[in-house]
Each structure stands twice: as C-alpha cells, then as structure tokens.
C-alpha cells in the first residue's frame, strides 16, 4: 500500500475522527441516551467509515489501474475516473 503513504496524514485524521465518533456512541450507550440519538451518531459514524473506504478505493484505482503516462483522453483513464465517481456516489 505504498500509494497510501502519500495520503497517510489525511487517512489517519479520518480514522482519528472515526475513533472519536465510536467513543461518543459508546458513551451514549453507557449513559442510556435515547435510541434516536444513538442511531444518529451510529449513522454519522458509518458515513465517516464509508468516506474512508471511498478514499482508499479511489487511491487504489488511480495508483494501480491508471497509467500516469497515458494521454488524458485515454479510454482506460476515463473508465477509472468513471469508476471513482461511482464509488463516491455509492459510499458517500
């Protein structure tokens, strides 16, 4: 996952926020917070995890599926960009 190294700080920050969200859910459950609030926090946490997954997939596609030396109008490059949009649309 060498391509991840370039995005490491951004990804680690996402994971730290995700950890904070999980801890908030844990505190809410421990303090008998109403179900609606717990579910709202859990949904936000799931969204954050989906965003993390989308970033990793996007980085993987761009690093391993697209030839950086190919012309900008290359069909493979366009297909990869289309796939990135689909992933983001589905996960975020």
C-alpha contacts under 8 A as a table, 3 or more apart, distances in Angstrom:
res1	aa1	res2	aa2	distance
1	X	4	X	5.38
1	X	5	X	7.32
2	X	5	X	5.38
2	X	6	X	7.75
3	X	6	X	5.92
3	X	7	X	7.44
3	X	59	X	6.94
3	X	60	X	7.31
3	X	63	X	6.48
4	X	7	X	5.23
4	X	8	X	5.72
4	X	56	X	7.47
4	X	59	X	7.13
5	X	8	X	4.80
6	X	9	X	7.89
7	X	10	X	5.48
7	X	11	X	6.13
8	X	11	X	5.15
8	X	12	X	5.94
9	X	12	X	5.12
9	X	13	X	6.11
10	X	13	X	5.21
10	X	14	X	6.35
11	X	14	X	5.05
11	X	15	X	6.28
11	X	52	X	6.95
11	X	55	X	8.00
12	X	15	X	5.00
12	X	16	X	6.15
13	X	16	X	5.06
13	X	17	X	6.30
14	X	17	X	5.22
14	X	18	X	6.16
14	X	48	X	7.52
14	X	52	X	6.68
15	X	18	X	4.85
15	X	19	X	6.09
15	X	52	X	7.65
16	X	19	X	5.02
16	X	20	X	6.29
17	X	20	X	5.01
17	X	21	X	6.25
18	X	21	X	5.01
18	X	22	X	6.25
18	X	45	X	6.29
18	X	48	X	6.36
18	X	49	X	6.96
19	X	22	X	5.09
19	X	23	X	6.18
20	X	23	X	5.08
20	X	24	X	6.19
21	X	24	X	5.02
21	X	25	X	6.33
21	X	41	X	7.12
21	X	44	X	7.91
21	X	45	X	5.90
22	X	25	X	5.07
22	X	26	X	6.25
22	X	42	X	7.74
22	X	45	X	6.82
23	X	26	X	4.96
23	X	27	X	6.19
24	X	27	X	5.08
24	X	28	X	6.11
24	X	41	X	7.68
25	X	28	X	4.99
25	X	29	X	6.21
25	X	38	X	6.16
25	X	41	X	6.20
25	X	42	X	6.70
26	X	29	X	5.21
26	X	30	X	6.15
27	X	30	X	5.02
27	X	31	X	6.10
28	X	31	X	5.21
28	X	32	X	6.19
28	X	33	X	5.06
28	X	38	X	6.36
29	X	32	X	5.11
29	X	33	X	5.94
29	X	38	X	7.04
30	X	33	X	7.72
33	X	37	X	6.78
33	X	38	X	6.72
34	X	37	X	5.69
34	X	38	X	6.59
35	X	38	X	5.09
35	X	39	X	6.05
36	X	39	X	5.12
36	X	40	X	6.14
37	X	40	X	5.00
37	X	41	X	6.25
38	X	41	X	5.17
38	X	42	X	6.10
39	X	42	X	4.91
39	X	43	X	5.99
40	X	43	X	5.14
40	X	44	X	6.26
41	X	44	X	5.09
41	X	45	X	6.15
42	X	45	X	4.95
42	X	46	X	6.15
43	X	46	X	5.04
43	X	47	X	6.21
44	X	47	X	5.03
44	X	48	X	6.26
45	X	48	X	5.05
45	X	49	X	6.27
46	X	49	X	5.07
46	X	50	X	6.09
47	X	50	X	5.02
47	X	51	X	6.16
47	X	91	X	7.74
47	X	92	X	6.67
48	X	51	X	5.03
48	X	52	X	6.31
49	X	52	X	5.00
49	X	53	X	6.20
50	X	53	X	5.05
50	X	54	X	6.09
50	X	91	X	5.21
50	X	92	X	6.25
51	X	54	X	5.05
51	X	55	X	6.26
51	X	88	X	7.89
51	X	91	X	6.46
51	X	92	X	5.72
52	X	55	X	5.20
52	X	56	X	6.40
53	X	56	X	5.21
53	X	57	X	6.16
53	X	91	X	7.78
54	X	57	X	5.13
54	X	58	X	5.98
54	X	87	X	6.30
54	X	88	X	5.91
54	X	91	X	6.24
54	X	92	X	7.48
55	X	58	X	5.07
55	X	59	X	6.14
56	X	59	X	5.16
56	X	60	X	6.13
57	X	60	X	5.00
57	X	61	X	6.13
57	X	84	X	7.85
57	X	87	X	7.83
58	X	61	X	5.17
58	X	62	X	6.20
58	X	84	X	5.66
58	X	87	X	7.81
59	X	62	X	5.24
59	X	63	X	5.97
60	X	63	X	5.13
60	X	64	X	5.77
60	X	65	X	7.54
61	X	64	X	5.49
61	X	65	X	5.08
61	X	66	X	6.84
61	X	80	X	6.56
61	X	84	X	7.43
62	X	65	X	5.84
62	X	66	X	5.36
62	X	80	X	7.19
63	X	66	X	6.35
64	X	67	X	7.84
65	X	80	X	6.97
66	X	70	X	7.90
66	X	76	X	6.76
66	X	77	X	5.53
66	X	80	X	6.75
67	X	70	X	5.35
67	X	77	X	7.36
70	X	74	X	6.30
70	X	77	X	7.67
71	X	74	X	5.35
72	X	77	X	7.02
73	X	77	X	7.24
73	X	78	X	6.97
74	X	77	X	5.33
74	X	78	X	6.37
75	X	78	X	5.06
75	X	79	X	6.08
76	X	79	X	5.02
76	X	80	X	6.18
77	X	80	X	5.10
77	X	81	X	6.26
78	X	81	X	5.07
78	X	82	X	6.12
79	X	82	X	5.01
79	X	83	X	6.16
80	X	83	X	4.98
80	X	84	X	6.23
81	X	84	X	5.02
81	X	85	X	6.35
82	X	85	X	5.15
82	X	86	X	6.29
83	X	86	X	4.99
83	X	87	X	6.15
84	X	87	X	5.14
84	X	88	X	6.16
85	X	88	X	5.14
85	X	89	X	5.97
86	X	89	X	5.00
86	X	90	X	6.08
87	X	90	X	5.14
87	X	91	X	5.95
88	X	91	X	5.23
88	X	92	X	5.35
89	X	92	X	5.71
